């Protein structure tokens, strides 16, 4: 019976995964991201509405693998060389401001007995769904623009920094021990990065190239092996597995031979965006507790509160930190885009429920607000983006990847401005 229900659930999930991009294409003028349809179909087809998808161990395992592959692709799209300088510096400053605002908002909500833990709420408010933004940026051809690099920098900070915070503060009851374990993981990752940066033997590169076009698909298998190894290492050290998956993506980008980049990219994206990642979002929608919103007006009222907090806490610092390197419209667009969240909100709320540090009503409202952010913020951000501005049209090599961080072409509402030190801008 269980195998039959699993097969039927997998069939329904596969149908939903195929239907989602068709719906997005049908409503292409609205430019609604495909991921939103995946979430909505999961809700409708899940146990709280139609009940066509059942939560079986096999479906749940595939969903976890989908989350791992989502984080792998997010790390894989993170080109640290092109993000160094202004993009990562300003993104880090903006995230620290966000963290202070998020903890402050969480403390206020806890003081009014609205929430049980200011830390959980504060960390939820600091996240950015880089894995959600990456395909959107890619589809709009914005990945290699100056603005795109700022988005990637902000997304990297909003993904990686909360993962570190979750690893240290939420996954164990001994923060000092967690720091030591995290340090050990970082040492392994740095050693891996140093090895990856070394020139690869020509014979090895030729071997990978040879088997990239055979049924063995050796480079793809090695990528999956690296993902599994880093996830296992993070798990054995008591760290969150999404940290291992993200790190695997960063290392994989450094390890891949340049000549094989395009072909390997397409194969990984086929596995991820074609199969596993949609399954994760559909199953995430399936777990969404619609009854909690339908039967409890208080929970429903919390959704717009958290939705606004996502925008204020995560998006507002952009207006100050990115002064004089982005135009006013593009700062507002960046603020909206980096306020988009979901995967880490699901992870953090799950930890909160398991540890008894978050009310189920708040967890449901946070996930609902995060899903709403996936619908509203990217649409508004890309609509607001000024594509005629120099900070959108700039070539990949202009300023962004330089240590000096020169942005001679960036404009503000009052015309060209000289570049300023990011730390001074943030004050």
Buried (B, 14 or more C-beta within 10 A) or exposed (E): EEEEBBEBBBEBBBBBBEBBBEBBEEEEEEBBBBBBBBBBBBBBBBBBBEEBBBBBEBBEEBBBBBBBBBBBBBBBBBBEEBBBBBBBBBBBBBBBBBBBBBBBBBBEBBEEEBBBBBBBBBBBBBBBBBBBBBBBBBEBEBBBBBBBBBBBBBBBBBBBBBBBBBBBBBBBEEEEEBEEBBEEBEEBBEEBBEEBEEEEEEEEBEEBBEBBEEEEBBBBEBBBEBBBBBBEBBEEBBBBBBBBBBBBBBBBBBBBBEEBEEBBBEBBBEBBBEBBBBBBBBBBBBBBBBEBBEEBEEBBEBBEBBBEBBBBBBBBBBBBBBBBBBBBBBBBBBBBBBBBBBBBBBBBBBBBBEBEBBBBBBBBBBBBBBBBBBBBBBBBBBEBBBBEBBBBBBEBEBBBBBEEBBBEBBBBEEEEBEBEEBEEBBE
